[in-house]
Amino acid sequence: MSEFNIGTLNERSLHSDLKQFLRREGDNFEVEVDGYIIDIVRQDTLIEIQTSNFTSIKTKINDLASRYPIRLVYPIARDKWIKKLPSDSNPQKSRRKSPKRGRPIDIFNELVAFPEIFQQRNFTLQLLMIQEEEVRRFVGKRRWRSHGWSTEERKLLKVLEIRHFSGLASLLCFIPDTLPNEFTTKDIAYEKGISLRLAQKMAYCLRRMGILELVGKKGRSYLYSPNQTMIY
């Protein structure tokens, strides 16, 4: 496991923090390429950082990947601290560690936006497992779903691990070896220790990529099997 400490960054947002972490000598920043603004251009490779959902960049990444080597960088918080700023009702700041722990498999929550991108030879996903701090401010009724708290900024504390995924075969690590030849999303959820919803997203993505194929039904559940001709 590689570990990198972030101690001297002055920029506020997680996106800016990641850009500073990734920078190398000779990089160019905020470069226009074919009408799109790219975060980092490194020789002939385009590097795009995305810290939220992939829907907004679907067209951009698909279009550029048809012509250039492109790397999409996405962070997942293995550890997160939540910092609440003082409010009228509570003048004291608070900081606590979230019980939620991110895992690489969480990437399928985003890949549902355009799973076919992995069929593009020019595409690479760079996954960063990080520690982050989320700063929240109380705004009242405007955020009733989050009990009045709004996320003001996210800060990078540390990069714990870097993983690269390029090509369909690189995603086989997400399929448990303990699965039978034919399996349901409930089987995936059980073997991976994830929610059924995430297992369904994973199966959807891998099927759209051609890694899995539908082979029938078991009760109300679809049965999947690895596509032997494509992968092996």
Buried (B, 14 or more C-beta within 10 A) or exposed (E): EEEBEBEEBEEEEBBBBBBBBBEEEEBEEEEEBEEBEBBBBBEEBBBBBBBEEBEEBBEBBBBBBEEBBBBBBBBBBBBBBBBBEEBEEEEEEEEEEEEEEBEBBBBBBBBBBBBBBBEBEBBBBBBBBBBBBBBBBBEEEEBEEEEBBEEBBBBBBBBBBBBEBBEBEBBEEBBEEEBEEEBBBBBBBBBBEBEEEBBBBBBBBBBBBBBBBEBEEEEEBBBBBBBEEEBE
